[in-house]
Amino acid sequence: MAIIITGCSGLIYAVVQQDLRQSADDPQIQMAEDAAAKLAGGQQVQFIVPTEKINIANSLAPYIIVFDTTGKPIASSAQLDGQTPTIPPGVFDYVRQHGEDRITWQPQPGVRSAVVVTQFQGPNSGFVLAGRSLREVEIREDDILHIVEVGWLGMLLVSLLATVIIFRLLWRSSR
């Protein structure tokens, strides 16, 4: 019984955690695809990337970074330690092959973002990264973990008590 309860609790947590994490990408998917379409259509990068700089270490605001075909940033609304952060070059290689990548990016300890990177072709080609902090999503994931842990312990205790009661009743009836 304990194995079944543990398995069900683990499954419940995994499903809810994955739903929370995957839905964290939704605004960035729209932002990256819209920006890439506009850039592919010839719109200038200064009309795509917001001028306001977002410090990604402490802001929940979404941000956009546009990279050229070599992966060099050419415009950004994101800053980290006063500079435009960059992603590992392997991400660009993956996007070249698959068209898009959705990743959890940690440019430095304690700074985690859900980012979507997509490629665009046109008069100028390159990549668009749209991201936002995972801070609130990770708080929700921790809350769900605690709820599942309490439920798991509660179900284990109830099943233990039920088992004890059943065995006592069976033991008495067999006497």
N, C-alpha and C positions, 0 to 999 in steps of 0.2 A: 504494500500500500504506500509506503514511504517513497519508493522508487517512482511510482505513478504520480504521486503528488509533486515530487521534485521535478520530474519531467514536464508535467503540465505547467508548473510555475515557470520553469525555464523557457518553455515555448511561449507562454504569454508575454514574458519580458522581452524576448527576442523579437516577436512580432510588433509589439508596441514601439520598442526602441528603433527598429528599422523604419517603421512608418514615420516616426518623428524625424529621424535623420534624413530620410529621402524627401520628405515634404519641405525640409529646410532649403532644398535646391530650387523650389518652384519659382520664386521671384527672379533668381539669377538666370534661370533658363530663358525666361521671357526677355530679360534685359540683354543677355548675350546675343540671342537670336535677332532681336530687333536692331541692336547696334551693328551687328555683322551685316544684316540686310541693307541698312542705310549706307554703311561704308562700301559695300559691294556695288551699290547704286551710284556711287560717286560723291556722296555727301562728305564734307570735310570733317576731319576728326574733332576739331574744336567745337563743332555743333553737336557732337555726340557725347563727349566726355564732360561731365559737370565741372565747372571751374572751382567749386568749393572742395577743399582738400579734407579728406576723412582720415583721422588717425585711427588706423585699424586695430591698434593695441587697446583702445578704450571706447570706441564708438560701435553702436549697433547699426549704423547707417550702411546701406548698400553702396558699393563702389564699382568703378569700371577702370580697367587698364587696357590700353590698346598697344599691341606689340607689332613690330614689323615682321617680315618673313623669317628673319634670323633669330627672333625672340628678344630683340632689344625693345624696351618700352619707349613708345613715342608720345603717349599722352596718358595721364592718370589722374583719377580723383582720390587715389589711395596713397597714404604715406605711412611709413613706419620708421621711427627714429629720424624723421625729417627727410627721408628719401623714398623714392618709389620702390616698393619691394618687387623682387623677381621670383619666378617659379623655376623649378628644376627643368633643364632642357629636355629631359625625357618626356615631359608633358606635351611639349610641342611636337615631338616625334610621334607620340600616340595620336594627337589630334590630326596630324597630317595623314595618318593612315585611316582613322575612324571618323573624322569630321568634328568630333566633340569629346570632351572628357569632363566628368563630374567627380570632383575629389574633395577630400578634407585636407586643407592646406594649413601647415603650422610653420610659418616663417621664422618664429622664435618661440621659446617656451612660454606657455600661457596665452599665446595669440593663435586662435584656431578659427578658420573660416571655411564655410561651405562655398566652393567656387565652381563655376562652369566656364570652361574654355572652349571657344569655337573658332573656326577658321573662316576667313572671308576672302573672296577672289573678286577682282574688278580692276579699276584703274590703278589702285594700290591694293596690295594683298597683305594679309597678316593675320593676327589673332586678336580676339576680344576675350578678356577675362572679366566676368562679373562675379562679385563675391559679397558676403556679409558674415558677420560674426556668428559663431555657434554658441556663444555664451548662454543665451536663454534656452536653447534647445538642450544643451548639456545639463542645465539645471533641471529641466523637465525630465530628462532621462534618469537623473539621480533620484528625483521624487518618485518616479514609477518604480525604480529598483527597490526603494524603501517600502513602497506599498506592496509590491510582490513579495518581498521578504517577510513582512508582517503576515500577509495572507498565507504564505507557505508554512510559517511557524504555527499559525492558528490551525490550519488544516492538519498538520502533523499532530498537534495536541488533541484535536477532536478525534482523529482516527485512533490515536493511542487510547483515549478514554473509551471510545466505542469498543475497541478490541478488548480492553480490560473488562468492561461490563458484559460483553457477549461471552467471554470465557468464564466469568463468574457464574452467569446464568446457566451455561452449559454444564459447568462443574456441579452446581447445585442440583440440576435436573437429573444428572447421572448418579447421584447418591441415593 
